[in-house]
Amino acid sequence: MSEREYVLGTGNDELARLAQQHRLWSNTAHEAWLRAGLHPGQRVLDVGAGPGFAAFDLAQLATGSGRVVAVDESAGFVGHCNEQASRRGLPQLAAKVGDVQRLGDTLGAEAPFDLAYARWVLCFVKDPEAVVRGVAKALRPGGAFVVHDYFNYGAMTMAPRRRSHDLAVAATMQSWRANGGDPDVMGRVPAMLVAHGFRIEHMVAHQRIARGSDAMFAWPDTWWRTFAPKLVTMGLLQAADCAELLRDLDAIRASESAFVVCPAVYEIVARRIA
Ligand SMILES: C[S@@+](CC[C@H](N)C(=O)[O-])C[C@H]1O[C@@H](n2cnc3c(N)ncnc32)[C@H](O)[C@@H]1O
């Protein structure tokens, strides 16, 4: 499996960004897992787990009597997850290289699971329905599927609006779509869940805004400093517009009043009924 296919990359810069991103969104993740009934002894599947930042927490909550399997297509991220699981004393966590659109190929005898989690993955795959189908097969009847992902990504903006930022958001959506992804995927996921035997128990959108002095400002700031130069390399953003974007971010950090409207994170807790 090629690491080049994944649009955000799998280098150390992206690994560090994912660590910070998890820290900023870990409260939301924990609340959703507990709402879904996560408890010690459960078998948990982390779908598209990246380097494992959510999986480490899931493994601590499932405890040594449980099991967490983290699947990602990046061998580098999977290696990081397994190395950290060992260092952190989490033998119940195992990461495996695999395509989440073909979960059955990777999971083997690990299924069935009590809970599955997919965060910021469905928006990057060509066939999100194949992921939902695979998760439905991997869960026991009554098992829970927790999803955090994007819809209406184009609503991300700066306030006051900035030309550079609107260009960068449009280029971002273009890059994901060019790689088979969909920045509006959560508009389609509820129907996929129903079609594959889930009952939707809970649906909510988490909308954050961030001034330069807010902890959450690190989310868009790190995102653009990591990804905007990649958009330039892809030919989707002009270098001058990238430089203007970074100046506009600096201006927000220095301002008391300007803010970033972050992309809303849509949350679903669904339960397998069939
Ligand atoms: C934005 S990261 C999110 C990682 C993790 N879920 C989190 O919340 O920190 C998306 C991850 O999806 C993985 N990914 C993308 N397409 C995949 C596929 N078809 N199969 C497996 N993993 C995939 C990438 O390698 C990357 O680690």
PDBQT file of the ligand as one rigid body, heavy atoms in Angstrom, charges set to zero:
ROOT
HETATM    1  C1  LIG A 301      -6.771  12.789   9.640  1.00  0.00    +0.000 C 
HETATM    2  S1  LIG A 301      -6.050  11.230  10.024  1.00  0.00    +0.000 S 
HETATM    3  C2  LIG A 301      -7.034  10.795  11.464  1.00  0.00    +0.000 C 
HETATM    4  C3  LIG A 301      -6.351   9.772  12.331  1.00  0.00    +0.000 C 
HETATM    5  C4  LIG A 301      -7.114   9.391  13.597  1.00  0.00    +0.000 C 
HETATM    6  N1  LIG A 301      -8.397   8.789  13.299  1.00  0.00    +0.000 N 
HETATM    7  C5  LIG A 301      -7.310  10.582  14.484  1.00  0.00    +0.000 C 
HETATM    8  O1  LIG A 301      -8.436  11.002  14.724  1.00  0.00    +0.000 OA
HETATM    9  O2  LIG A 301      -6.294  11.108  14.951  1.00  0.00    +0.000 OA
HETATM   10  C6  LIG A 301      -6.673  10.132   8.767  1.00  0.00    +0.000 C 
HETATM   11  C7  LIG A 301      -6.030   8.768   8.799  1.00  0.00    +0.000 C 
HETATM   12  O3  LIG A 301      -6.735   7.931   7.879  1.00  0.00    +0.000 OA
HETATM   13  C8  LIG A 301      -5.798   7.056   7.287  1.00  0.00    +0.000 C 
HETATM   14  N2  LIG A 301      -6.394   6.550   6.054  1.00  0.00    +0.000 N 
HETATM   15  C9  LIG A 301      -6.815   7.250   4.985  1.00  0.00    +0.000 A 
HETATM   16  N3  LIG A 301      -7.343   6.418   4.051  1.00  0.00    +0.000 NA
HETATM   17  C10 LIG A 301      -7.255   5.162   4.561  1.00  0.00    +0.000 A 
HETATM   18  C11 LIG A 301      -7.637   3.862   4.092  1.00  0.00    +0.000 A 
HETATM   19  N4  LIG A 301      -8.242   3.706   2.918  1.00  0.00    +0.000 N 
HETATM   20  N5  LIG A 301      -7.394   2.807   4.877  1.00  0.00    +0.000 NA
HETATM   21  C12 LIG A 301      -6.788   2.953   6.086  1.00  0.00    +0.000 A 
HETATM   22  N6  LIG A 301      -6.410   4.155   6.592  1.00  0.00    +0.000 NA
HETATM   23  C13 LIG A 301      -6.647   5.254   5.842  1.00  0.00    +0.000 A 
HETATM   24  C14 LIG A 301      -4.552   7.896   7.106  1.00  0.00    +0.000 C 
HETATM   25  O4  LIG A 301      -3.389   7.102   6.954  1.00  0.00    +0.000 OA
HETATM   26  C15 LIG A 301      -4.566   8.718   8.394  1.00  0.00    +0.000 C 
HETATM   27  O5  LIG A 301      -3.826   8.090   9.389  1.00  0.00    +0.000 OA
ENDROOT
TORSDOF 0
